[in-house]
Amino acid sequence: MRLLLDTHTLLWWLSENPSLPASARKLIANKNHYVLVSAASAWEIATKVRLGKLPIALDLAHDFIAYLERERFETLAVSAEHGIRAGLLPGPHKDPFDRMLIAQALAENLAIVSNDVEFDGHGVKRVW
């Protein structure tokens, strides 16, 4: 299975937060699954650190790639196709980070690991 981690999923995985259910942990830990993290998540984390909304992620914001490499996660770059898809997504969902994850999941045929039910109305496979 090819998985795209939502930003909160990545944060909870890295901090071993009990909010991440065992079912999601098992999916992510499965060596047969290909786990990706969007560049949009790096942007979201760095933005929230800068605004003081996510001070616990300061180290992650400054060393994002090293954290992903340690976990053997791959970075998913944002392409022009992803940008167009995100911008043209129908519906009132205004979060640009979520819109990008939806667009990437659709374009790359990825399942999103998230507890956010907002993804469900966009034809994305969400696992949790």
Buried (B, 14 or more C-beta within 10 A) or exposed (E): EBBBBBBBBBBBBBEEEEEBEEEBBEBBEEEEBBBBBBBBBBBBBBBBBEEEEBEEBEEBBEEBEEBBEEBEBEBBEBBEEBEEBBEEBEEEBEEBBBBBBBBBBBBBEBBBBBBBEBBEEBEBBBEB
